[in-house]
């Protein structure tokens, strides 16, 4: 074991969380930035283009859900085997995980080629929005292998404690996307103006570049994993272990796609501008949630490692300190949305109608951030301790059993602003569930471990 890996079992927790999470938090902030920049440039084409990209979001999120969910399973199982010092199992998990995410990308290639027109026609009858949406989504789906393998290689680096290299891969893709967006959308340097298709090309080129860098860094720097694939054998038990954590994670993230699709249908009864705003909101909120997700990626490795090493005290301290960090991040996001909603919307070429919808919406929705900090950290804890189904239940109840039904009921009042109250209501319910589930996990998995002096 190298010093970098051993730090998960020896370094002071507060410092360890920062050293493990900060690189991922920074890279995810850059990722959130290029998602926002993407929408900023698309908004210059027109509101219909922005609406089309907003309608494409559920499918893009589904791609991310499957790739990241599988990656979370790879991360947790690989880290546990590192804690046990079973290096043969570590390499087996890595190879099977790469294969699984390649298969995932093939599913979306087929969707992009044959089903994207039907998907957009199910949500709108405006020809221009359908045309923009099909152009954008076809490219993102057909070349989704870049996203799937980029995520896989990042998770392998994270699982072995090499989070700084993970930051490099995400950062490269983000920078390339930001540079290419205006060039390809508006046709600079002699290139044709490709509109929304240019935005999609910029996205997939950035993902493919990240994929190649991730592969290179793993082969050159990740000495704990054997990347010789001539002896690759699909291992049923390993795949089962990966998906025992990964499938609940996939469903948990996929629920957001279902929720977004449902909200778009509800908002369509009011106006296409409401749909466009909701797409903008999801890009803006990623700037708040991405750092917390980076924090989660760090603590999943720490908790999984120390669970494998049977170190109760370090698990408890990780949970405590992670909640403090998450609350600080969410609190800052809440304040920004409360104080500067108009400034945020100005970046997206907002019309007066967009301001009328967006300013009160951002203020109402951001109330949920105060409660979300605790539930987000708890869901990561459940995943890393082998209780991923509990994470799934929290997300399922919050988004599909509370948020969507409440939003639908409030829509009958006929006032758009009331719909946004469904977000803080759903988060309060999620916190109550997390408290109940946390007690269960503590009794069954943490309390029985031997304590060690830090």
HELIX and SHEET records of a PDB file:
HELIX    1   1 UNK A    3  UNK A   10  1                                   8    
HELIX    2   2 UNK A   13  UNK A   45  1                                  33    
HELIX    3   3 UNK A   47  UNK A   83  1                                  37    
HELIX    4   4 UNK A   87  UNK A  114  1                                  28    
HELIX    5   5 UNK A  116  UNK A  121  1                                   6    
HELIX    6   6 UNK A  127  UNK A  142  1                                  16    
HELIX    7   7 UNK A  145  UNK A  159  1                                  15    
HELIX    8   8 UNK A  163  UNK A  186  1                                  24    
HELIX    9   9 UNK A  196  UNK A  221  1                                  26    
HELIX   10  10 UNK A  229  UNK A  231  5                                   3    
HELIX   11  11 UNK A  236  UNK A  268  1                                  33    
HELIX   12  12 UNK A  272  UNK A  308  1                                  37    
HELIX   13  13 UNK A  312  UNK A  339  1                                  28    
HELIX   14  14 UNK A  341  UNK A  346  1                                   6    
HELIX   15  15 UNK A  352  UNK A  365  1                                  14    
HELIX   16  16 UNK A  366  UNK A  368  5                                   3    
HELIX   17  17 UNK A  369  UNK A  384  1                                  16    
HELIX   18  18 UNK A  388  UNK A  396  1                                   9    
HELIX   19  19 UNK A  397  UNK A  403  3                                   7    
HELIX   20  20 UNK A  404  UNK A  411  1                                   8    
HELIX   21  21 UNK A  416  UNK A  419  1                                   4    
HELIX   22  22 UNK A  421  UNK A  441  1                                  21    
HELIX   23  23 UNK A  442  UNK A  446  3                                   5    
END                                                                             
